[in-house]
Amino acid sequence: MLIRVEHATAYTYSEPLLASTQYLRMTPLSGRTQAVESWKLTCPGATTTPWQDQYGNYCHTLTISEPVDYLEIKVCGLVRTRETNGIVGFATAELLPDIYLRETPYTVAPESVRDFAARFRTALARDRIAGLHEIMLGVADAVDYRKGETHVHTTGAEALEQGSGVCQDHAHIFCAVCRVLGVPSRYVSGYVNHGFGHDAHASSHAWAEALVEDLGWVGFDPTTRACATEAYIRTAVGLDYADASPVRGVRSGGGLETMTVRVSFPAQQQQTQ
């Protein structure tokens, strides 16, 4: 599938932003599931030469050194995706799998998460893939998708306990449960295309990948109750949102910050022959 992406993240400040340094993980890499045919990043300020972080993500460092009251970061590009039934496989250079068993502030596993994970232990031991599908569906059943009831700092455990959240929360819970059960798992950020033709719409998205012996990394999305398909574009991975968020950094000044995000797939999608 050939997908054209346009993504703009805009920040408005109540006071002048004096200085800012941001890591931008907004550029996808080619691999088994996708081939990047073109991609362009546009933003004010100065950006470093692209570099790769410890997870292999393609990154830029953006530095704003003069006062501004508005900041917009744009990417646009063309990506050809492939249907692999969710299988990402192995990269040529990977961190040790045990890294992805680490508990993080977003994937902390208190008793509530451990009790929830326990119900999947038998199924996972019997069949790894089937068990991971059960975890994916179990997270979707336990946490209704509802915007506005969680925020960027909500942990997976908090979303599970309140029974509602968004894709970020679903991914964190899936990762937390997998790690409790000894399955390396990681958070994924990117895009997903919903539908085709006039009914199509795009969104930035988050899901998770679990490590399966002989297959490598496999994508699971509790929000859509399915493995990642050719409708997905992978942009960054990490232990949690903090590692894979599109924009993350520090600033001086600015007062109250208001962020708006626009994502679109302006050209009609076409199936690859």
C-alpha positions, 0 to 999 in steps of 0.5 A, spaced: 500 500 500 502 506 498 501 512 503 502 519 503 503 522 510 502 529 512 503 531 519 503 538 523 504 539 530 503 546 532 505 549 539 502 556 541 505 559 547 502 564 552 509 568 553 515 568 549 518 561 548 526 563 550 529 557 548 528 550 546 531 543 545 527 537 542 528 530 540 524 529 534 522 522 532 518 523 526 522 519 521 520 512 519 525 507 517 525 502 511 524 495 513 520 489 512 514 492 513 515 498 509 519 502 504 520 509 505 520 512 498 520 520 500 520 524 507 521 531 509 522 534 515 520 542 516 521 546 522 524 553 524 530 553 528 536 549 527 536 541 526 542 537 527 544 531 522 540 525 523 542 520 528 540 514 531 538 512 538 539 506 542 533 503 539 535 504 532 530 510 531 531 516 526 532 522 530 533 529 529 535 534 535 531 541 534 534 547 537 530 554 538 535 559 541 531 566 539 524 568 542 518 565 539 510 565 541 509 559 535 512 553 533 510 548 528 513 542 526 511 538 519 513 532 516 510 529 509 512 523 505 511 517 501 511 510 504 510 503 501 507 498 506 507 491 506 502 486 509 506 481 513 501 479 518 504 483 524 511 480 523 516 485 523 522 480 524 529 482 527 533 488 525 540 487 523 542 490 530 538 489 536 538 491 543 538 484 547 531 482 548 532 482 556 532 490 555 525 490 553 523 486 560 524 492 564 519 496 568 518 503 566 514 509 570 509 508 564 509 500 565 509 500 572 506 493 574 503 494 581 498 488 584 492 490 579 497 489 573 500 483 576 493 480 577 490 482 570 496 478 567 496 472 571 489 470 567 493 470 561 499 465 564 496 459 562 494 461 555 501 464 553 505 458 556 501 453 551 501 457 545 505 464 545 502 467 539 495 465 541 496 467 548 499 474 546 492 475 542 488 473 548 492 479 552 491 484 546 483 482 546 483 482 554 486 489 554 481 492 549 475 489 553 478 491 560 480 499 558 474 502 553 477 507 548 475 514 551 479 520 549 480 525 555 479 521 561 487 520 561 493 524 559 500 524 557 503 522 563 498 517 565 501 510 567 498 503 564 496 501 571 492 507 572 488 506 565 487 499 567 484 501 574 480 506 571 477 502 565 478 507 560 484 510 556 487 511 549 492 508 544 498 510 548 494 507 555 493 500 551 500 500 549 503 501 556 498 496 559 500 490 553 507 492 555 506 491 562 502 485 562 507 482 557 513 483 561 510 481 568 509 474 564 516 474 561 515 476 554 520 482 551 515 487 549 516 494 546 512 501 545 511 503 538 509 510 535 507 511 528 501 512 523 495 508 521 490 509 516 483 507 517 479 505 511 479 507 504 477 512 499 472 517 501 471 514 508 479 514 509 482 518 515 489 518 518 491 519 525 498 518 529 497 512 533 501 507 538 501 500 539 506 494 541 510 489 539 512 482 543 518 478 541 516 471 539 521 466 538 523 464 530 518 470 528 522 476 531 517 482 533 510 482 532 505 488 532 499 487 536 494 493 537 489 493 543 485 499 540 483 496 533 483 489 536 488 486 531 495 485 529 498 491 525 497 491 518 499 494 511 495 500 514 500 502 519 507 506 518 512 505 524 516 511 526 519 509 533 520 504 538 522 504 545 520 501 552 514 506 553 512 513 550 518 517 553 522 513 548 518 513 542 514 520 542 514 524 536 517 530 540 520 530 547 525 535 550 526 541 554 524 549 554 525 555 557 519 560 558 513 560 554 508 560 559 502 556 558 503 551 552 497 549 547 499 543 542 495 542 536 496 536 531 493 535 524 495 528 520 492 527 514 493 522 508 491 526 502 492 522 496 487 516 496 491 509 498 492 504 493 493 496 494 500 494 491 499 489 486 
